[in-house]
Structures are given as C-alpha cells and as structure tokens.
Amino acid sequence: MTPTPHARTPHTPAASTTPSHAVHAAHASHCSDTSAVGAAPRAPLHGLRVLDLATLFAGPLAATMLGDFGADVVKVEHPRKPDPSRGHGPAKDGIGLWWKVLGRNKRTITLDLSSPGGRDTLLALAADADVIVENFRPGTLERWGLGWEELATVNPRLVLARVTGFGQFGPYAHRPGFGTLAEAMSGFAAITGEPEGPPTLPPFGLADSIAALATAYAVMTALTARTTTGRGQVVDMAIIEPMLSVIGPHPLWYDQLGYVQPRTGNRSRNNAPRNTYRTSDGSWVAVSTSAQSIAERVMVLVGRPDLIDEPWFADGTGRAEHADVLDEAVGSWIARRTRDEAMAVFEKAEAAIAPVYDIRDVVDDPQYQALSTVTEVQDPELGPIKMQNVLFRLSETPGAIRWPGRPHGADTTAVLSEIGLTPAEIGSLREQGAV
C-alpha cells in the first residue's frame, strides 16, 4: 500500500512550496496505522528541530538521517555561496543530483552567519531549535559571536554537534579536514589494496558516511541525556575517529603483539577462502567462509573434501595461511561455471556467496526490490527520481522521504516568519545581504 503522508505541522513546508506528490513513506509494508483509520503514524522524531549549518558531507548527511525520521531540518546556506554539494558530481539539466539525496527532507534558507543580521537571526532560530549541526573550523562560530556560550545562553537545551576533520582541540584541530584524510590517517588505506600495490582510497565518501552515522547516534544520545539533565551539550565529532573504530582491533593487536596488518587484497588474515572469483561468463562473485562449517561445505562443493582433513584447516588463521591452495580450489571450480550456475550450487549447499554488483545490478536485484532499498520519489524539477530509501525500517513509526533536495533558499521567508519576523524585517535582511 501507499502510506498516507504525515499531517502538515507548523514545521513542514507550506502547500505553496512543498511538492504536492513528493511524499514517499519508506518501506510501505511496515507503515502500519497507529492512530486514526487511514492516518499515517507519527514519525519518531516529529517535533524535533534541527539547524543544518554544515557542508560536505558528514554533518549534512547526519542531518539528513534525522530528517528521514521526522525531524524538521532547516538547511542554512550562504545567500551567495550555495552548499557545494549542489554542484558536486553529475548534474542533469544543470541541476546537481547529489543534492537531491543529501538535501532531502530539509527546508532551505539562506543566511550570512558572519553578518550582524545573520548572527542575530541564527540566534533567534537557535532559541527554538533542538540541534545544530556545524562543520566550520574550530573557532569560526566563536569569531562570529555564535559559539557555544552564546548559543547556550539563548537555549540551554540545545545540542550542538560539531563535526570536523580532527576535533575541537589538539595540534591538528585547525587544519582543513576531509574524509580522504581520515581514510588515510585511520589506517584504512594502509591495509586496503593488493600486497605489492599502493595504499588504496575508496572511490566514495566512506569516512564521511561513517562519521555521519556516528554523529546521528551522538546527537540522539545527547538528546536522551537531556531528558534527564534538562540541558543540552556539545558533541565533538572528529572524522578521523569513527573510521578508526570500524577497522577492528588494530590498536589492540599492535599494543599486545606489535602486529601491524599488511595489505592483503581481497584476502583476509583471519579466514580463507575469502576472495572474489571470476566466472566463465566474465562476471565476479565473492565467497566468504568466516564460519568453519561454511568453509567445510565449500570444500565439499568444489570437490576438495580432502583439504578438510588437513590440520591447518581447523581454524580460520590456519586456512588464511594456506589461502593459495584454497583459492586455487575454489577459483578453478567457479571459473568453469557461469555466475548463475555458481550461485545456484552454492545456495543449494548453504554456502556463503554473493555476486559482485554494480549499481545496475543493485537496482534490478529482487532482494533490494523487496526491501524497497532504492525507491522512487517525485521531484518538481526532474520528475520521478530514484534514490536510497531511509536507512532502516521501524515497524510502528517508520521514516519517510517527504521531498528531495529543494532549491537554494526556497523556504527562507516561511522559516523566518515562524520565528516572528515580519515581511518588512525579512526584506530589510535581504537588503543587507544577510539572507
């Protein structure tokens, strides 16, 4: 079924500015009605107001995640310098496509925070906000008179999420920081790539995305603490740290054993066979044998049950030390079969295998289709567009894509009117260049 859109509240764009059919509730099979017949359940973050002051990419993506579950996210951009993500990557008809995803579920206003009028307006917005997400270099907000002291004075319950490359203090705090630097400095690049090749960086914003997840989690943790303390607080998120957290127990290995993991390509130091293998029709599949039982099933399947009796086969580390033998056995078997044939035999044997997809395969895959992982949203500029759905499913209070990224400053008048500014005052701010 198609869920009924959420009822409009004072914090949702007015009918004159909101695409009339740009509301797409996520994962429709879970969108059960919890109130009146025919009414959609209220989103879990309904009533939460977030000011997104950040750019490229961790901070804005964290705000997007909050907006996906009902938060009223107000995106603040400079009047003359739109968010760089509007021009990042491919465009269609001059319209940046990345922004349609990153800017979804956000109202957009313009505000020059460095101007007196912009500063005062931001403080007025902050007085009614729950969360501010920013990623300026440390000291920038303070220089504009918008530091934590000023913000907490107008709203002691505010949560200020500060997302920077290196954090708010330390010898690198004032360096420009991007996700690429975190991917390099966390140890990720050093262990990624072929053994004899160079360190390898991901071709997408991996560190930024992980930091966004961590920031959204941190914000919700701070908001939960607020229910007990009655006070907001500062979230200090350094992009270099979440990336280090996800690469595993490397600090512990180094501390206790002096062990530094080398690059191993697609192989693992912890188990084997674990690799990508080419099929007879030129496709690729990935095989994992993290569990001992799966490793044994794979060896039976590829006609090498004799290897199971080898003493080194009894644990993942031993198998990893003999990866050449295991890769030869698995790789030669797969090379004689098409991708579909190999997949069918592995699945019948309950052995772990997956095709190596590009985005065309993702869009066509029946499992992704069943989950509505990629969904279609109506956009007033481009028509129907496809993008990733909200991050997870909730059985009672699901998230939703209410609209894709909106034009620069589209909601400035509406948002400023909500905090009591008159048309004359908004006009004056425009004349000053503050909005």
N, C-alpha and C positions, 0 to 999 in steps of 0.2 A: 504494500500500500504506500501511498504518498502521504507523509505526515502533514498535518495542518501546521502552517507557520506559527511561531511564537506570537502571542499578542503583543502589539506595539506598546512600548513604555516610553516615558519621557527621555530615556537614554537611547532610543532607537531612531534612525533617520526618519524624517517625516515622509509622508507618501509622495510628496513632490520631488524628493531627491533619492528615494530608495527604488531600485529596480523592482517593478511590480511582481516579477516572477523570478527573482534572483534568490529565492529562499529554497534551500535544499537541505532538509534534515538528513543527518548522517545515518547510514546503516538502518534502513527503514524497517527491517524485520524486528529490530529491537525497540522501535519507537512506540511503546505501548502508552495508552492514555492513562494518566494517573489523576485526572481531575474530572471535569465535565465531559460528557459524551461528545466526541469529535474534537476535543481540545488537545493540543499537544502538551506534554509535560513541561513544566518549567525547567529551564536549563540550570545545572547545579551552580553556576557562577553568576546567575542572574542577579542584578543589583550591584555587582562589583564594578567599580570604575577604574580603568587603567589608562594612564597617560603614557604613550609610547613616544619617547624623545630620541630613540636610538636609530642607528643606521647600520647596514652591512655587518653581519647578518644575525648574530647570536641574539642580541637584545630584541630586535623586531620579531624574530621567529618565536621567542618565548612569549611575547605579547600576543602573537597570532594563536598560539596554543591556548592561552587564556580566553581569547575571543571565541574560539571554536566551541567552548563550553559555556557560553552565555555572557561573559564579561563584556561590558561596554568599553571598548578600546577606542580611544581617541588618539589618532596618529598626528603628531605635531611635526610639521615640516617648515623649513625656512621659506619665506614668501618668494624669494628669488632663486633659491637653490633647492629644487625638489630632492627627495630621497634618491641617492644614486642607484638604488635597486630598480627604479623606474626605467633606467637606461642600461641595465646590466643584462647581458646575454641577448638572445634573439628577440626581434620585435616583429609584429605584424601590423601593417598599415601605420607604422610609426608609433605603435602602442607597445610598450615593454611588457613581455609576457610574464617574467618572473614576478613583477609587482602584483599581478593578478592573484598569485598564490600568497605571497608574503603579506599583501595588504588586505587580504580577505577579512571580513567581519570587523573592519576598522572604519570608523568615521575619520575623515581627513580635514585638518585645519592647518592654516599657516600662521606662524608666529616667529618673529625675530627675537629670540631669547636674550640677545645681547643689547637690545634697546630698552630704554626705561619702560615704554609702554608694553613691550613684550614681557619683560620681567614681571610687572605688576599683574598682567593678565594671567601669566602662568601661576603666580601665587594664588590668584583668585580661583583658578581651576584646581590647584592642588588642595585648596581648603575643602573641596567636595570630592576628592579622589581617595581611593584606597591604595593604589600602587602607582609609582612612577618607575619606568624602565629607561635608563640612560646609558650611553657608552662614550661620553666625551672623555678626553684625557683627564686624569685626576687634577683637580684644581680649577677646571673650566667653569663648572657651575658656581663654585665659590667666587670666582672672579666676576661673574655676572650678578652676584647677590642672590643666588639660588641654591646655596649649599644646604647641607642637612640642618644646620641651625635655623636658617630662615624657613625652610620647608616644615620642620617640626614645630616651629612656633605657630604657623597658621593651621597645622593639622598634626597634633601629636600621635594620631593613629595611623599615619601614613607609613607605608613600606616603600623604601627607596632601593631599587635594585640597580646596582652599579656594575656594569659588565664591561670589563677592559681586558686587554691582552695579558697584563701582568699584575693586576690588582691595584689597590689604592696606595700601597706603600712598598718599600724595598728599592734596591738600586736600579731596577728596570721600570719602575712604575710610570715614568713619564715618557717612555719610548712609545712610538706608534706600534700598535699590536694588531695582528690579523691572525685568522685561523691557520694560515700556512705556517706561521712562525710557531704556533703551538704544536702543529703536526711534526715540525722539525725538532723542537726542544723537548717534547714529551718522551722521545724515544720511539715514537711510532714509525717515522721514516727510516730510522736506522735498522729496524727489523723487517721492513717491507721491501720486497724486490727479490730478484734472483741472487744467489750467493756471490757470484762474481760481478754482479751489476751494481749500479749506483743506488743509494737510498732513494726510495720512491715516494712521492707525494700523491695523495688521492686527487682525482680529477673533478672533485666537487667539494663543497664546504663541510667536510667531516667534523673538524674541531668545532666550528661554529654551531653545527647542528647538535652536537653532544652538549656543548655549553648552553644552548637554548633549552634543551631538556632539563639540564641541571638548574638553570635559572627559574624555569617554571616551577620545579619542585621546591626550590628555595623560597620562592615567593609564597607558595601555598603553606610551607612550613612556618614562615613568619606570620602569615595571616592566622594560622591556627594558634600560634603563641599569643597573638593579640587578643584572642578570646579569653585568655587567662590573665594577661598582664594589663590589658586595656591600652597598650602602647604599641606603636609601630617601631620599626628599626631599619637599619641599613643592611642590605645584602651586598657583600663584596665578592663578586664572581670574577676570578681570573681565568681567562680562557685556557691558559696552559695547564690548569689543574684537572678539570673533568677528563681531558684527553689522557692524562697520566693515569687516572683512576680506571679507565676501561681497558688498558693494555695488559692488565693482570698483575701477578705478584712479582714483577721485575725488581722493585726495590728490596723486597724480602729475599729473593734469590741472591741478589748482589750482596746484601748485608750478611747473610748467613753462609753463603758458599763462594762469594766472589764471582758468581756466574753472570756473564753478560751474553744475552741471547743474540746469535748471529742472524743474518738474513738466510732464509731457507726456501724462498719462493713460495709455492703453494703447499709445500710440505709443512708438517708440524713436528716439533721436537717432542711432542707428548704422545702421539699415536701414529699409526700407519696401518693400511694405506689411507692416505688423505691427500687428494690431489684433484686436478682437472684432467680429463682424458678425452681424446678426440675420437669421434665415432666414424664409421665408414662413409657417412653422408656429409662429412665436414662439419658437423655440429660438435658441441662440447658438453660434457656432463661433469658434475662434481660428486665425489664419493667421500663419505665420512665414516670412520669406524671408531668413534670415541669409546663405544661400549665393546667389551670383549666379545659378547655374544654376536654383535653385528660383524665384527672382524672375522669370526669363525664362519658365519653364514656366507660372507663374501668369498672366502677361500673355497668353500664347497661349491658355490655357484660358478666360479671361474675355473673349476676343475683342478684346484691345487689343495685338496684337503690334507695332503702330506705335510704342508707347512704348519698346520695347526699343532703337530706333534713336536715341532722344534722348541727347545727350552726357551729361546728368546721370544717366542710368540705369546707367552703367558701374560705379558703386560704391555701397556702402551709404549713405555720407554724402550723396551726391548724391540718391539716392532718398528719403532721410529729409527732405531739404529740399523735396521735391515730394510729400509724403505726402497732401495734399489730393486731388491728381489720382489717385494710385494707390488711395486709399481709396474714392474715388467709383467707379472702375472695378471694383474687387473687390466693394465693398459692394452696388452695384446688381445685379451678377450673382448674388450669393448671395441677395439679398432676393427674387429671383424663384423660388427653389427651396427645397424642404424641407431640413431638416438631413440626412436620409439621402441625398437626391439630391445635395446639395453634397458630402457626404463621399465618395460613390461616385465622382464625377467627379474630384475632387482626388486620391483614392487611385489611380485608374487612371492619372492623369498623373504620379504620383510627386511630387506637390506636398504640402508640409507643412501639415496641417490637423488640428485636434482639436476634439471637441465640448466645450463648457463644461458640466462636470458639477456636480450637487450630490451629496450622499452617497448618494442613492437610485440614481443612475446608476453611481456607483463600485461599489456592492455588486453590481449586475447586469452589469457590464461583463465580457465574455468574456476579455479580456486579464488583468485583475486576477484573475479566477477561475482562469485557467491558472497564474498565478504564486502562487496562494493568498495574495494580499496581505492580504485580510481573511479571518480564519479563525475557526472556532467552537471555543470552549473550554467545558468543563463547570465550572460553579461550584456549590458546595454550597448557597449561599444563593439564587441566582437561576436555577439550571438552566443550559441551554445559552446562552452569550452570545457575541457576535461582537466582535472587536477586530482591530487591525492585527497582522500577523504580525511576526516578528523582522525586523530591518532589511535583512539581506542573506542570500544563500544561499552556503554553503560546500559544495563537492562531497564532501568527506571527513569533516568534523567539523561538522555543521550545528548551529545553535542550536535552541532549543525553548521553547515556553510550557509550563512544567510545572504551573503553577497560577496562577489570577488572584489579585488582592489579597486578603489574608487579614484576619480580624478583628483588632481592636486588641489587641495583647499576646498573641496566640494561642500563640506559641512561647517565651514568657519562661522558663518552667520548663525546657523542653528545652535551650534555648541556655545558660542559666546552669549547668545540670547538666554540660554538656560542658566547662566550664572548671573543674569540680571543686567547685562549690558544693553543699552538702548541702541536703536539704529543709528542715532547721532554719534554715540560713543564708538560704535564699531566703525562708522565712517571716518571718525577722527583718527582711529588707529590705522586705517588704510592710508589716510593722507600722510601719516608719519612714517609709513613703511614698516610699521610694527606687525602688521598682518598682511 
